[in-house]
Amino acid sequence: MPVAQLFFRSVVVALALGFSGAAHACGPDTDCELGNRHYRIALPDGHDGVTSVGAIVFAHGYRGSARGTMRNKNLRQMVSDMGLAFIAVKSARDDWDIPGAPSDLNSDGRVELGYFEKVVADVTRRHHVDPKRIMMSGFSAGGMVTWQLACDRPDLFAGFAPMAGTFWQGPPATCKGTTNVIHIHGTEDRTVPLAGRRIGSTKQGDVNKVLAFYRKEGGFGPIKTTAVSDDLTCARQTDAATDVLEFCTFKGGHSFKRSYLKYAWDRLAAAGKL
């Protein structure tokens, strides 16, 4: 084969491989594709791509995106400094497809539950994330899907940290089990008030009623109120299996500090859950 032709073929092969790699590239700035769904992931700085690593999965609020979540560089850096992967997930539509949501009152939530199962399977396979050291969290609507997962897929994550969001229409009849939950909420939240509010033909759940339901469901013990750092005041409980149920409030509205996410992880780690 002439040298020129051989060189041309080599270039074509190299370009094809390059484009193929780009199509499958996956990280903080590129979607990790799962069929017609995706997520994004940022591994901790200096990660060797081989060592097993814990992770925080974060669900965005209404009309959010994985891309938008990853743009929060301060949050990403904090999680990296903790030595963890940061995983940003994306709802099927503008809102998370969960029971009682205004976008689909007839939803049974199976679409999103299946998606999160695929995300966990994919990150453990492709990115060396330790399946026993993943905490699920989310803000607002993301907090609602976090609660749904805690109830319907309690074994999928080591712990759950919903923020400013809970079930639509109040607690379900029962859960498939109970696990570690640290709920964080501003006492002056008007978007998702602690008592909930009506939106169209549906209503946000009452956080205190949800916690009372979960407390009974899991047989959690007496409440121990403890003031902690970052303006959080937390009512702590454990059950016979030492699972953690904690309700943390702060004086503020529909917001959260990134340090609250770190608090939840550290609390669960201290309890031997991560």
Secondary structure, DSSP 8 states (H G I E B T S, - for coil): --HHHHHHHHHHHHHHHHHHHHHT--SSSS-EEETTEEEEEE--TT--SSS-EEEEEEE--TT--HHHHHT-HHHHHHHHHTT-EEEEE--SSSS---TT-TT-TT--SHHHHHHHHHHHHHHHHHS-EEEEEEEEEEETHHHHHHHHHHHH-TTSSSEEEEES---BTS--S--S----EEEEEETT-SSS-TT--EETTEEB--HHHHHHHHHHHHT----EEEE-STT-EEEEEE-TT--EEEEEEESSSS---HHHHHHHHHHHHHTT--
